Structures are given as C-alpha cells and as structure tokens.
Amino acid sequence: MKRLLSFFFTAISGVALLSAQNTGYWQQHVDYTMDVDMDVKTYQYTGTQKLVYTNNSPDVLNRVFYHLYYNAFQPGSEMDIRLQNIKDPDGRMMENGVSRISTLSESEMGYLHAETLTQDGQAVSFTEKGTILVVDLAKPIPAGGKTTLEMTFKGQVPLQIRRSGRNSSEGVALSMSQWYPKLSEYDFEGWHPTPYIAREFHGVWGNFDVKLTLDKTYTVGGTGYLQNPDEIGHGYETPGTKVKTKGKTLTWHFVAPNVHDFMWAADPEYIHDTVKMSDGPTLHFYYKNNPEIIENWKKLQPKTEAAMRFFSKNIGKYPYDQYSVVQGGDGGMEYAMSTLVTGNRELGSLVGVMAHEMAHSWFQHILATNESEHEWMDEGFTTFISSLCMNEIMEQDLQNPFESTYRGYYALVNSGLEMPQATHADRYTTNFAYGISAYNKGSIFLSQLGYVIGQDKLMETIRTYFDDFKFKHPVPNDVIRTAEKVSGFQLDWYLTDWTKTTNTVDYGIQDVVAENGKTKVTMQRIGEMPMPLDLLVVGADGTQETYYIPLRMMFGEKANPYPALERTVLNDWPWAYPTYEFTIDMPIENVKAIVIDPSQLMADVDAENNVYQPNQ
C-alpha cells in the first residue's frame, strides 16, 4: 500500500491565476533611512533614523508604537520572567537551570533607547514600556496622510542568548537582528505592540536605506543590496579596482526594497562566497574561516541553488535579486532576503536548516502573516514545503516525507497539553505545545488539506495563494478561501475545527458482516472533526479497489487520487451521524482487508481501528 503514497509526492504541478480576494484590503507603508555607528569593542552603537510613515488605513492615528527588542535582554524583563516561569524553558536560554538573561551584567545585557524624537520637525513625547516605545503624536495622521518621524537612538548588543547578539557559541561577533527601533504594525485589527518574549514578529512593509559604520576588518552581510562595493573592498569591488580606505572604519551602505525587516551580521573572519544562478538570484554565503566547517559550507552552495529552484517552482518565483546564508544566531532564523544559521553542523543538518529558513522567504517574508497570532501559517507551511524540498534535493526517497510530522502531532494530542492553534504565540503554557502546534500541526494543515481536496488542487492552492497575497499580510481565511476557489468545495469547517479547536480526527471500522452474499461495513466517527473518507478494499485474490465517502458539508467530491484503481463513490456522510453503512459487492470470505486512508495523510489519532483483516 505504500506505493499508493507515491502519487502525492510526485504530483507537484503549476496553477492558474485567480484574482485577489480582499478587494477592500489596505496596509501601511514605511520608509526607513538609518545611519548607524557600531563600536566593536564595547558593542554599543548609536544611530539616526528617518521614518516616513504612510497611513493607508481609513483611521486617524493619534499615536504610534515602536518595538525596542534589545530591552528584552535585561534581568527582570518580560522575556526573563517568562523564561523563569514556563514549564519547559528553552535550553538555549538556560544555564545550570538558571535563566541566562537573569545573570547578565550591565556590560553584557542588551538595550535600545530612543534619545530624541520629532514628528515633522516638532518634538513629541514618548514613553518606554519594556520592549515597546509609546509615542503620543504632535498631530494626528489623517487617513491617507503621511508623516516623518526622526529619531536618534542608542543601543547595546547583548551576549548571544536568543537569535540576536554578540559573541555566539561559534564565535560570530555580531548577529544583528531585531536591532533597530522598529515601527509596530497597524492593520484592520488595530495596533500590534506585542512585547518581546522570544517568540514571533509582525512588521510594516516598506523600503530600507541603511548605512553601517564599523571596524574596517569586519565583513558585513545580510539583508539588502550593497550600494558602495568599490569603497568597501572585501572582494565586493569591481575587478581591477583599487580600494583606498582611510581611518579604522568603513561605512557599508545597503538598500532593501519592499521588505518588512532588516538583519545584518558581521565578523572579521567571515569567508564570503557568491553563486550567481542562471535562472535566479545571486546567492551569498558568509561563514567563519574554520577548517572544520569549510567543506560542508562549500557543499551547501549547490544545495542552496537547488532549494531556490524548488521553492520558486512550487510556490512562486523568488522576487529579489539576492539571498544570503549567514553563519550566526543560535539555530536558524529567517530574515528579509537572508537567514542566520549556526554553522557547525553535519551536512544534512546544515542543508535542512538552510532549506527551512529559505522557505520562510516565501512563508513570512513575502506572505507576511502576523506570526504572533498565526504562527502556524509561517512555521507550518514552511515545514510542509521544506519537507518536500529536502526529500528531492537530498534524494531521501521517503514514501511519506511527513511521517515524523504526524508522529509529533499525535504525541501532542496524547500529552493532554494541546491548545487551539488559534492561541496567541505568547500564550501557550509550554514550549512543547507551541512548537508542535506551529510546526507539526501547521504542516499537517496543508498535507491533510491535500487529502481533502486532492494533491493537485493543494499545490494549485499554494501557488494561487502566493500570487494573490505576496507582499501582503494574509490571514487564515485567505488560505482557506483560496482553497475553496481552486477546489470548488466548502471548507470553512476545516479551518474551524483544525485551527480554532482541539477536536481530533478519529474514524474506525466498527463492524464487517456478511449480508446476502455481500459484505456490509459499518463505519464509526469517534472524533469530533469531520472528514471525507478514502477506503481501500483488498480482495483475497490480490485485487484492489477504493471507495470514497464524501463529507456532506463539503458539497462536492475530490477526483480519484488512485486513478489506477477502480473507485466507487458512495452517498455522502452528514457529520452529525456517528455511524455510516455501505455494502461491498463481494462475499465476506473474499475480503482480505479494508483500510481507512491508505495515504496516511488524514491525521487520524487512532490507527488501530483503521484496518479490518479477518484473520488477525
């Protein structure tokens, strides 16, 4: 029966375009211009920020909020207290059972403070509340209006604890993510000034113009296109150009169009490789000059090309001219046009984390969901597509690349710790429940949706979703409405049960009896979540055929997923009925086996009652 899985894992196809769904959609816009000086000895920096904010909302805005993420890395911060109180704290942030944040000295902690702030040249009042800056505007921003906010700020890079920081365990000097005063997003739900406790992000679409001045021995890479390579050198300059530097510092000038974040990393020992794809962007690789990792980082480069092609084919074309894989951080974390990854890994692990973080370029940095509210839409969708990618580019030849993903979900269900997937990322009571819900259950949202509507329709849905919502802030309803339009089915029940409840899928074969020379089968719905059913019937002579029980509330039926086998479409099953009967035109003694969902893509939490075999 494993051969029946092969259809899904090879049926990756193109899609037709559909028009965008949100005809009344709007989103805010911001243009950042920043000039920053970094002291690599003290890890302190100062900067100026000019921010032109366009209010595309229908509302008048009387105040704005900024994120000051580095303030989380201080003893007694919300991140520190949450770390000390959650049942299963992140081991990267703990040492000998103690929060690493709680022991930071004044020179080791992080901070980010606004020193002055004006609106269109007029001073405004502002108040720091942990990782949030509250700004009372000097004048309201009308609907459709613009304003210019100019700030001077100062910061200190914390020791590397979570994502961002200095002097990582692998010796990377500066991993600069969440480093600047970042305007909070305002959307149809209002403001999103979410305190930072090491979970997720949400940002305003815009353009970045950033100048970074630091020690001239450091190489810098990350988000954005370098504007002054002939001034910088470091291998960036035009061949034959003689770079003349004066003083002890260099200023790196980057421009990043149409992004919602900006990351950079810097180290004096970075090796910098580039690969120009013939059919895609230029790939940049920054990694430490460490003999133990160089070979794997060289082997990573063709795999990165292959991943870029896979995602561009199966989601949508990568829209930027550059992508950077940068050694740094504390694991793997996605950013605009780039990623930070730890580099001291076996090749399979290095490729795996690269593929996952690159996939986030689509599911978060082009399809920019509010991760705090819908973390499963970026982590889960990324897990789904990167599992397929790894199966191809690493030639894993797995019959079911999602098998471990389903195992993780079943472990969560059996743990009793599951919370609805619609739970805010910060509100999960355990990291275990958050991680499985976001990554595993989020991935199954798609793989199981393929079971419901058909694998070709699933891949068409993904590509259409990308085409309709790239460079926007899609929400869960946008995904399911896209699937409805592509498939023609009603799917609101799927979104509701899977994401807003902890209802489970559990169907069983309750009874199989002889009746007038035929076989009567009684099916049972045990779980609360409805599903259409595929059943495989194997005869004693080895023949195979399938039966399909449509779900009434879908108001339609998917195409035969096993075209080589004869399929019988039965009457639909109304969800409220706990049992369902049908007849197989075969004597019971000729029935060798009946199997619910041979693809194993329906997340049935109890497989024990999914198979009927009379002699076992």
Residue pairs with C-beta under 8 A, 6 or more apart in sequence:
1 536
1 595
1 598
2 399
2 400
4 536
4 562
4 598
4 599
5 399
5 400
5 598
5 599
5 600
6 399
7 455
7 561
7 562
8 450
8 455
8 561
8 599
8 601
9 388
9 391
9 398
9 399
9 400
9 401
11 455
11 456
11 459
12 313
12 314
12 388
12 459
13 456
13 459
13 460
14 460
14 463
15 459
15 460
15 461
15 462
15 463
15 464
15 467
15 486
16 460
16 464
17 464
17 467
18 464
18 467
18 468
18 482
18 485
18 486
19 468
20 468
20 469
21 468
21 478
21 481
21 482
21 485
22 472
22 478
25 472
26 56
26 57
26 58
26 188
27 56
27 187
27 204
27 205
27 472
27 473
28 53
28 54
28 55
28 56
28 57
28 185
28 186
28 187
28 204
28 205
29 53
29 54
29 56
29 204
29 205
29 206
30 51
30 52
30 53
30 54
30 183
30 204
30 205
30 206
31 51
31 52
31 206
31 207
31 208
31 209
32 49
32 50
32 51
32 180
32 206
32 207
32 208
32 209
32 210
32 262
33 49
33 50
33 51
33 209
33 210
34 47
34 48
34 49
34 50
34 180
34 208
34 209
34 210
34 211
35 47
35 48
35 210
35 211
35 213
36 45
36 46
36 47
36 180
36 210
36 211
36 212
36 213
37 45
37 46
37 47
37 213
37 214
38 44
38 45
38 174
38 212
38 213
38 214
38 266
39 45
39 214
40 173
40 174
40 214
40 215
40 218
40 266
42 107
42 156
43 156
43 157
43 166
43 174
44 154
44 155
44 156
44 157
45 154
45 155
45 156
45 157
46 152
46 153
46 154
46 155
47 152
47 153
47 154
47 155
47 180
48 150
48 151
48 152
48 153
49 149
49 150
49 151
49 152
49 153
49 180
49 181
50 148
50 149
50 150
51 148
51 149
51 150
51 151
51 183
52 146
52 147
52 148
52 149
53 64
53 141
53 146
53 147
53 148
53 149
53 183
54 145
54 146
55 61
55 141
55 142
55 143
55 144
55 145
55 146
55 147
55 186
56 144
57 143
57 186
57 187
58 143
59 143
59 186
60 140
60 141
60 142
60 143
61 137
61 140
61 141
61 186
62 136
62 137
62 140
63 134
63 135
63 136
63 137
64 135
64 137
64 149
64 183
64 184
64 186
65 132
65 133
65 134
65 135
65 183
65 184
65 191
65 193
66 114
66 132
66 133
66 135
66 181
66 182
66 183
66 184
67 131
67 132
67 133
67 178
67 181
67 182
67 183
67 184
67 193
67 196
68 112
68 113
68 114
68 128
68 130
68 131
68 132
68 133
68 181
69 112
69 131
69 164
69 178
69 179
69 182
69 196
70 110
70 111
70 112
70 155
70 156
70 157
70 158
70 164
70 178
70 179
71 77
71 110
71 111
71 112
71 113
71 128
71 130
71 131
71 196
72 78
72 79
72 80
72 101
72 110
72 130
72 131
72 195
72 196
72 197
72 198
73 79
73 101
73 104
73 109
73 110
73 111
73 158
73 159
73 161
73 162
73 165
74 80
74 101
74 104
74 109
74 110
74 111
75 101
75 102
75 103
75 104
75 109
76 102
77 101
77 130
77 131
78 130
78 131
78 195
78 196
78 197
79 101
79 131
79 162
79 196
79 197
79 198
80 99
80 101
80 102
82 197
82 198
82 426
83 89
83 90
83 93
83 94
83 99
83 101
83 197
83 198
84 99
84 102
86 429
86 430
86 431
87 429
87 430
88 430
88 431
88 432
89 99
89 431
90 162
90 198
90 431
92 161
92 162
92 330
92 331
93 99
93 100
93 101
93 161
93 162
93 198
94 100
95 103
100 159
100 161
101 109
101 161
104 158
104 159
108 158
108 159
109 156
109 158
109 159
110 155
110 156
110 157
110 158
110 164
110 165
111 154
111 155
111 156
112 153
112 154
112 155
112 179
112 180
112 181
113 128
113 153
113 154
113 155
114 126
114 128
114 133
114 151
114 152
114 153
114 181
115 151
115 152
115 153
115 154
116 123
116 151
116 152
117 123
117 124
117 126
117 135
117 149
117 150
117 151
118 124
118 149
118 150
118 151
119 137
119 138
119 139
119 147
119 148
119 149
120 138
120 139
120 147
120 148
121 150
122 138
122 139
123 138
124 135
124 136
124 137
124 138
124 149
125 135
125 136
126 133
126 134
126 135
126 136
127 133
127 134
128 134
130 195
131 195
131 196
132 184
132 193
132 195
133 181
134 193
135 149
137 147
139 147
141 147
151 181
153 180
153 181
155 179
157 164
157 165
157 166
157 174
157 176
157 179
158 164
158 165
158 166
159 165
159 166
159 167
160 166
160 167
160 168
160 169
160 172
160 175
160 329
160 330
161 330
162 198
162 330
163 175
163 177
163 178
163 198
163 329
163 330
163 333
163 340
164 175
164 176
164 177
164 178
164 179
164 329
165 175
165 330
166 173
166 174
166 175
167 173
168 175
168 328
168 329
168 330
168 342
169 330
169 342
170 288
170 290
170 327
170 328
170 342
170 343
170 344
171 267
171 269
171 288
171 290
172 265
172 267
172 288
172 327
172 328
172 329
173 218
173 266
173 267
173 268
174 218
174 264
174 265
174 266
174 267
174 328
175 265
175 328
175 329
175 340
176 222
176 263
176 264
176 265
176 266
177 261
177 263
177 329
177 333
177 335
177 340
178 196
178 201
179 263
179 264
180 262
182 203
182 261
183 203
183 204
184 191
184 192
184 193
184 194
184 202
184 204
185 191
185 192
185 202
185 203
185 204
185 370
185 473
186 192
186 204
187 370
187 473
192 202
192 370
192 372
194 202
194 372
194 426
195 426
197 426
199 371
199 372
199 375
199 425
199 426
199 434
200 371
200 372
200 375
200 425
201 261
201 371
201 372
202 368
202 370
202 371
202 372
202 473
203 260
203 261
203 368
204 260
205 258
205 259
205 260
205 368
205 471
205 473
206 258
206 259
206 260
207 255
207 256
207 257
207 258
207 259
208 223
208 224
208 254
208 255
208 256
208 259
208 262
209 253
209 254
209 255
210 224
210 253
210 254
210 255
210 256
210 262
210 264
211 251
211 252
211 253
211 254
212 220
212 251
212 252
212 253
212 254
212 264
212 266
213 249
213 250
213 251
213 252
214 220
214 249
214 250
214 252
214 266
215 248
215 249
215 250
215 268
216 245
216 247
216 248
216 249
216 250
217 268
218 266
218 267
218 268
218 270
219 234
219 266
219 267
219 268
219 270
219 272
219 286
220 252
220 264
220 265
220 266
221 264
221 265
221 266
221 270
221 272
221 284
221 286
221 324
221 326
221 338
222 254
222 262
222 263
222 264
222 265
222 324
222 326
222 335
222 337
222 338
223 254
223 256
223 259
223 261
223 262
223 263
223 264
223 324
223 335
223 336
223 337
223 338
224 254
224 255
224 256
224 262
224 264
224 336
224 337
225 254
225 255
225 256
225 321
225 322
226 232
226 236
226 252
226 253
226 254
227 253
227 254
227 255
228 251
228 252
228 253
229 236
229 237
229 238
230 236
230 237
230 238
230 241
230 243
231 243
231 245
231 250
231 251
232 243
232 250
232 252
233 243
233 245
233 250
234 272
235 272
237 243
254 262
254 264
256 262
256 336
256 337
258 319
258 471
259 336
259 337
259 365
260 336
260 365
260 368
261 335
261 336
261 365
262 335
262 336
263 335
263 336
263 338
263 340
265 286
265 326
265 327
265 328
265 340
267 286
267 288
267 327
267 328
269 288
269 289
269 290
270 286
270 287
270 288
270 289
270 327
271 285
271 286
271 287
271 288
271 289
271 294
271 297
272 284
272 285
272 286
273 284
273 285
273 297
273 298
273 301
274 282
274 283
274 284
274 285
275 282
275 283
275 285
275 301
275 304
275 305
276 282
276 283
277 283
277 305
277 308
277 309
279 309
280 305
280 308
280 309
280 312
280 318
281 308
281 318
281 320
281 321
281 322
281 323
282 321
282 322
282 323
283 301
283 304
283 305
283 308
283 322
283 323
283 324
283 325
284 322
284 323
284 324
284 325
284 326
285 297
285 300
285 301
285 304
285 324
285 325
285 326
286 324
286 325
286 326
286 327
287 293
287 294
287 297
287 326
287 327
287 343
288 327
288 343
290 343
290 344
292 344
293 327
293 343
293 344
293 345
296 345
296 346
296 347
296 350
297 327
297 343
297 350
299 347
300 325
300 347
300 350
300 351
300 354
303 351
303 354
303 355
303 393
303 394
304 323
304 325
304 354
304 358
306 392
306 393
307 351
307 354
307 355
307 358
307 359
307 389
307 393
308 318
308 323
308 358
310 388
310 389
310 392
310 393
311 318
311 358
311 359
311 361
311 362
311 385
311 389
312 318
314 385
314 388
314 459
314 462
314 463
315 362
315 363
315 385
315 462
315 463
315 466
316 362
316 366
316 463
316 466
316 467
316 470
318 361
318 362
319 366
319 470
320 337
322 337
323 337
323 338
323 358
323 361
324 337
324 338
324 339
325 338
325 339
325 341
325 354
325 357
325 358
326 338
326 339
326 340
326 341
327 340
327 341
327 342
327 343
328 340
328 341
328 342
329 340
329 341
329 342
330 342
331 341
331 342
331 353
332 339
332 340
332 341
332 342
332 353
332 354
332 356
332 357
333 339
333 340
333 341
333 357
334 357
334 358
334 360
334 361
334 364
334 365
335 365
336 365
337 361
337 365
339 354
339 357
339 358
339 360
340 357
341 350
341 353
341 354
341 357
342 353
343 350
345 353
348 394
351 390
351 393
351 394
352 386
352 390
352 394
355 386
355 389
355 390
355 393
356 382
356 383
356 386
358 386
359 381
359 382
359 385
359 386
359 389
360 378
360 382
362 382
362 385
362 466
363 369
363 377
363 378
363 381
363 382
363 385
364 371
364 378
364 382
366 466
366 470
366 471
367 377
367 378
367 465
367 466
367 469
367 470
367 472
367 474
368 471
368 472
368 473
368 474
369 377
369 378
369 473
369 474
369 475
370 473
370 475
371 377
371 378
371 379
371 425
372 424
372 425
372 426
373 422
373 424
373 425
374 475
374 476
375 425
375 434
375 438
375 442
376 421
376 437
376 438
376 441
376 442
376 445
376 499
377 442
377 474
377 476
377 479
379 438
379 439
379 442
380 438
380 439
380 440
380 441
380 442
380 443
380 444
380 445
380 446
381 442
381 443
381 445
381 446
383 405
383 439
383 440
383 442
383 443
384 402
384 442
384 443
384 445
384 446
384 447
385 462
387 401
387 402
387 405
387 443
388 401
390 396
390 401
391 397
391 398
391 401
400 600
400 601
402 443
402 444
402 447
402 601
403 600
405 439
405 440
405 443
405 444
405 447
406 440
406 444
406 600
406 603
408 436
408 439
408 440
409 436
409 440
409 441
409 444
409 603
410 603
410 605
411 436
412 418
412 432
412 433
412 436
412 437
412 440
412 441
413 502
413 504
413 605
414 605
415 432
415 433
417 429
417 430
417 432
417 433
418 433
418 436
418 437
418 502
419 427
419 428
419 429
419 433
419 437
419 502
420 499
420 500
420 501
420 502
421 437
421 441
421 442
421 498
421 499
421 500
422 499
422 500
423 437
425 434
425 438
428 434
428 437
441 498
444 603
445 498
445 499
446 458
446 462
447 601
448 498
448 601
448 602
448 603
449 458
449 461
449 483
449 491
449 494
450 457
450 458
450 459
450 601
451 534
451 597
451 599
451 601
451 602
452 489
452 491
452 494
452 531
452 532
452 554
452 558
453 461
453 483
453 486
453 487
453 489
453 491
453 558
454 487
454 558
454 559
454 561
455 561
456 559
457 483
457 486
457 487
457 558
458 483
460 486
461 479
461 482
461 483
461 486
461 487
464 482
464 485
464 486
465 474
465 478
465 479
465 482
468 478
468 482
469 478
476 495
476 499
477 495
479 495
480 491
480 492
480 494
480 495
483 489
483 491
484 490
484 491
487 556
487 558
488 556
489 554
489 555
489 556
489 558
490 553
490 554
490 555
490 556
491 554
493 530
493 553
493 554
493 575
497 503
497 528
497 529
497 530
498 529
501 528
501 529
503 527
503 528
503 529
504 527
504 528
504 529
504 603
504 605
505 527
505 529
505 531
505 602
505 603
505 604
505 605
506 525
506 526
506 527
506 604
506 605
506 606
507 523
507 524
507 525
507 526
507 527
507 531
507 533
507 596
507 604
507 609
507 610
508 523
508 524
508 526
508 596
508 606
508 609
508 610
509 521
509 522
509 523
509 524
509 594
509 596
509 609
509 610
509 611
509 612
510 522
510 523
510 524
510 579
510 609
511 520
511 521
511 522
512 519
512 520
512 521
512 522
512 588
512 591
512 594
512 612
512 614
513 519
513 520
513 588
514 520
514 587
514 588
515 583
517 587
518 583
518 584
518 585
518 586
518 587
518 588
519 583
519 584
519 586
519 587
519 588
519 591
520 581
520 582
520 583
520 584
521 581
521 582
521 583
521 584
521 594
521 612
522 579
522 580
522 581
523 533
523 549
523 573
523 579
523 580
523 581
523 582
524 578
524 579
524 580
524 609
525 573
525 575
525 577
525 578
525 579
525 580
526 606
526 609
527 604
527 605
530 551
530 553
530 575
531 551
531 602
532 548
532 549
532 550
532 551
532 554
532 557
532 558
532 573
533 548
533 549
533 573
533 596
533 597
533 602
534 546
534 547
534 548
534 561
534 596
534 597
534 598
534 599
534 602
535 546
535 547
535 548
535 549
535 594
535 595
535 596
535 597
536 544
536 545
536 546
536 565
536 593
536 594
536 595
536 598
537 544
537 545
537 546
537 547
537 584
537 586
537 591
537 593
537 594
538 544
538 591
538 592
538 593
538 594
538 595
539 545
539 586
539 590
539 591
539 592
540 589
540 590
540 591
540 592
541 590
542 592
544 565
545 565
545 566
545 567
545 568
546 560
546 562
546 565
546 566
546 567
546 568
546 598
547 567
547 568
547 569
547 570
547 582
547 584
548 557
548 558
548 560
548 567
548 568
548 569
548 570
549 570
549 571
549 572
549 573
549 580
549 582
550 556
550 557
550 569
550 570
550 571
550 572
550 573
551 572
551 573
551 575
552 572
552 573
552 574
552 575
553 574
553 575
557 569
560 567
561 599
562 598
570 582
571 582
573 580
584 591
584 594
588 614
591 612
591 614
592 613
592 614
593 611
593 612
593 613
594 611
594 612
595 610
595 611
595 612
596 602
596 604
596 610
596 611
597 604
597 610
604 610
